[in-house]
C-alpha cells in the first residue's frame, strides 16, 4: 500500500490519532483568532478614527508586525513564560495556552491592520453623515464596525489561515508533545523527519482542505458584502 493510499485511509476511517491532532489545532487556532479579534478589531477601529502625534509611526509598526517572523514571536513568548521569565510562575510554557498566546501575537496585527484600513475607508465615506447626526466616538466605532462586518469576517479568516498554517512559534512554546501540544503543522514536520509519511500526508490533506474552506468562506463573505452594499 502506497503512502498516499494509507494517508487517505487514515483520513476516511477517522483515525483517532490524526483527528486528535486536528482537533487540538482547530481549538488553538480558533481560540487565538477570537482573542486577536477582541484586541485587534477595537484597536484598529480606534486607530482609524483618531488623530494623535505619532499615529503614522504606529501604523507603520502595525503593518510591519503583519510580517512578524513566527520564531521571533515564539522566542518572545518563551522568554515571558520560561521559569526565569516574568510570567514563569503561571506554568504555561509547553501547554496549549502558551500556543494560543503565541498565535494571538501573530494574528492580532493582521486583524488590526485590516480593520484600520477598512474602517478608515468607511469613515471617509460616512464622516459627514455621522458628524451631522452628532454620533460620539464609541457610536462611530460601533456603526462603522457593523457596516464593515463582511469585510472584517474576511480579515478574521485571513488571521485564522495564518494561525492554522503556523509552525515555528508553537514548536518553541508548545514543545510538540504527543497527545498534548502536537498540532497539524508540527506533526507534519516531525512525522516527515521520522519517515512516517502516511500520517504526515493525511494531516497535510486535512490542512489543505481547511485552507480551501477558509478561502471559500472569505470569498463568500466578500460576495455577501458586495450584495449588501449594492
C-alpha positions in Angstrom: 0.0 0.0 0.0 1.4 3.4 -1.0 1.9 6.2 1.4 -0.8 8.2 -0.4 -3.3 5.4 -0.1 -2.5 4.8 3.5 -2.9 8.5 4.2 -6.3 8.7 2.5 -7.4 5.6 4.6 -6.3 7.4 7.8 -8.5 10.4 6.9 -11.5 8.4 5.7 -11.6 5.9 8.5 -11.4 8.7 11.2 -8.0 7.6 12.7 -8.2 8.8 16.4 -4.6 10.0 16.5 -5.0 12.0 13.3 -8.2 13.7 14.3 -7.0 14.3 17.9 -4.2 16.4 16.3 -6.7 18.1 14.0 -9.0 18.9 16.9 -6.2 20.5 19.0 -5.0 22.5 16.0 -8.5 23.9 15.4 -9.0 24.6 19.1 -5.7 26.5 19.4 -6.2 28.5 16.1 -9.8 29.4 16.7 -9.1 30.5 20.3 -6.2 32.6 19.1 -8.3 34.3 16.4 -11.0 35.0 19.0 -8.5 36.6 21.3 -6.9 38.5 18.4 -10.3 39.8 17.2 -11.2 41.1 20.7 -7.9 43.1 20.7 -7.4 43.9 17.0 -10.8 45.0 15.9 -11.3 47.7 18.5 -7.7 48.8 18.3 -7.8 49.0 14.5 -11.1 50.9 14.5 -9.9 53.4 17.1 -6.7 53.9 15.2 -8.7 54.6 12.0 -10.9 57.2 13.7 -8.4 59.1 16.0 -5.6 61.5 15.2 -2.7 61.9 17.5 1.1 62.7 17.3 2.9 59.6 16.2 -0.1 58.0 14.6 1.7 57.4 11.3 4.5 55.6 13.2 2.0 53.4 14.9 0.5 52.4 11.6 3.9 51.7 10.1 4.8 49.4 13.1 1.4 47.7 12.9 1.8 47.0 9.2 5.4 45.7 9.8 4.1 43.4 12.6 1.9 41.7 10.0 5.1 40.0 8.7 6.5 39.2 12.2 8.6 36.1 11.9 6.9 33.3 13.9 10.1 32.1 15.5 10.7 35.6 16.9 7.1 35.7 18.3 7.7 32.2 19.8 11.0 33.3 21.3 9.4 36.4 22.9 6.6 34.3 24.4 9.1 31.7 25.6 11.1 34.3 27.4 8.0 35.6 29.1 6.7 32.2 30.2 10.0 30.4 31.0 10.8 29.6 34.6 13.1 32.7 34.9 10.7 35.0 32.9 8.2 37.5 34.4 5.3 35.1 33.8 7.1 31.9 34.6 5.1 31.4 37.8 1.9 30.8 35.8 3.4 27.5 34.5 2.0 28.0 31.0 5.1 27.0 29.0 4.7 23.9 26.8 0.9 24.0 27.1 -1.9 24.7 24.6 -2.5 28.0 26.4 1.1 29.1 25.5 0.4 28.2 21.9 -2.7 30.3 21.9 -0.8 33.3 23.3 1.9 32.9 20.6 -0.7 32.6 17.8 -2.6 35.6 19.2 0.6 37.7 19.0 1.0 36.7 15.3 -2.7 37.2 14.3 -3.6 40.4 16.1 -1.5 42.7 13.9 -3.2 41.2 10.8 -6.7 41.8 12.1 -5.9 45.2 13.5 -4.2 46.5 10.3 -7.0 45.2 8.0 -9.6 46.6 10.4 -7.9 50.0 10.4 -7.9 50.2 6.6 -11.5 49.0 6.2 -12.9 51.4 8.9 -10.8 54.3 7.6 -12.2 53.9 4.1 -15.7 53.8 5.5 -15.0 56.8 7.7 -14.1 58.8 4.7 -17.4 57.9 3.1 -19.7 58.4 6.2 -17.8 61.2 8.1 -20.2 64.0 7.2 -23.3 61.9 7.9 -22.1 60.8 11.3 -20.9 64.3 12.2 -24.3 65.7 11.2 -26.0 63.1 13.5 -23.6 64.1 16.3 -22.6 60.4 16.8 -19.9 60.1 19.6 -16.6 58.2 19.3 -18.0 54.9 20.6 -21.0 55.2 18.4 -18.8 55.8 15.4 -16.7 52.7 16.1 -19.8 50.6 16.6 -21.5 51.9 13.5 -18.6 51.5 11.2 -17.5 48.1 12.5 -21.1 46.9 12.0 -21.2 48.3 8.5 -17.8 46.7 7.7 -18.8 43.3 9.2 -18.5 41.4 5.9 -15.0 42.8 5.3 -14.0 42.1 8.8 -15.1 38.5 8.5 -12.6 38.2 5.7 -9.9 39.7 8.0 -10.7 37.1 10.7 -10.5 34.3 8.1 -7.1 35.7 7.0 -6.0 35.6 10.6 -7.2 32.0 11.0 -5.4 31.0 7.9 -2.1 32.4 9.3 -2.7 30.7 12.6 -3.6 27.3 11.1 -0.5 27.2 9.0 1.9 28.4 11.8 4.6 26.0 12.9 7.7 27.9 14.2 6.2 29.7 17.2 4.1 26.9 18.5 7.0 24.4 18.4 9.0 26.8 20.6 6.3 27.4 23.2 4.4 24.2 22.9 7.2 21.7 22.7 5.4 19.4 20.2 4.4 17.0 22.9 2.5 14.0 21.7 -1.1 14.0 22.7 -0.9 17.4 24.4 0.6 20.1 22.2 1.1 18.5 18.9 -0.7 20.3 16.0 -1.1 19.5 12.4 1.9 21.6 11.2 4.2 20.4 14.0 3.2 16.8 13.5 3.7 17.0 9.7 7.3 18.3 10.3 8.0 15.6 12.9 6.4 12.7 11.1 8.2 13.6 7.9 11.5 13.6 9.6 10.7 10.2 11.1 9.7 8.8 7.8 6.0 8.2 8.8 4.7 9.6 5.5 1.1 8.3 5.7 0.3 10.3 8.8 2.2 13.4 7.5 0.3 13.2 4.2 -3.0 12.6 5.9 -2.6 15.7 8.1 -1.4 17.6 5.0 -4.6 16.7 3.2 -6.8 17.8 6.1 -4.8 21.1 6.4 -5.2 21.8 2.7 -8.9 21.1 2.9 -9.2 23.6 5.8 -7.3 26.3 3.9 -9.5 25.8 0.9 -12.6 26.1 3.1 -11.2 29.3 4.6 -10.7 30.8 1.2 -14.2 29.7 0.1 -15.7 31.4 3.2 -13.6 34.5 2.6 -14.9 34.7 -1.0 -18.4 34.1 0.2 -18.1 36.9 2.8 -16.8 39.3 0.1 -19.7 38.5 -2.2 -22.2 38.9 0.6 -20.6 42.3 1.4 -20.9 43.3 -2.3 -24.5 42.3 -2.5 -25.3 44.2 0.8 -23.5 47.3 -0.4 -25.3 47.1 -3.7 
